[in-house]
Amino acid sequence: MEELEFLNKASNEDLLTLCDIVCKDKNGDLRLTESLSETVAYKLYYPDDIQKMLPSLIKEFRLFGGNSIANKLRGGGPSYSEILRDVAKHCKVNFNSATPNELVEQYLLQKLFNDSLEKMSDDDLKILMNEMGLDETNFNRQIAVSSIMLLWKSGGFKSYILLVSVVNAIVKAVIGRGLSLAANAAMTRVAAILTGPIGWVLTALWTIIDIAGPAYRVTVPAVIQIAYIRYVVTNKESIKLLNK
């Protein structure tokens, strides 16, 4: 699938996380509605060589993005672009029909992060500001949220830490384990800070998703993991430098 070609450059670890999001629940049990585990590719390559089963994994992910009747009529699930936009609309992300997939992904992650900041307590915001090197003197909630969001959008090490920490919290909420974070003290501290407050926000989000339908339990976190993989693949060299 051309629009997900970059997944061929992802690490096995990141692809394994995506695979588990698609076919397992947070207890590690296979979803009742999945069929990926029955494929020859899964039996041959899971969990050590997910790249070799990518076509099967993508096909399964796409099936979750459409209803069974429509899937049967078109001979498969909707395109990634359609699923991404459906997820973004479900999460109330602003974008237009001409917005490239990569930007829709970025807007989705930004929206989730901004929502979590808005729901953090003042004390949590102050702790996060302190960890990010922001001045918390004369604390103002609106300014605090805006300042942290500016860090998120600015690029560089602190932006990367925030992004990874948010995705880590999401993945942990969905499959019961987070990403394998680099052995970086700053990242570990921020991940610990964000897992709590962001985790609470995500619990509320997943409740809404559950009510909306079981497919969103797969498509929302899967799209978020795909967005993370694209970021890592696109910024691979700079990330290596940041983690040193």
Salt bridges, closest charged atoms under 4 A:
ASP20 OD2 - ARG177 NH2 2.39
ASP49 OD2 - LYS52 NZ 3.36
GLU105 OE1 - ARG230 NE 2.60
ASP115 OD2 - LYS111 NZ 2.82
ASP122 OD1 - ARG141 NH1 2.66
GLU131 OE2 - ARG189 NE 2.86
ASP210 OD1 - ARG217 NE 2.69
GLU237 OE2 - LYS240 NZ 3.69
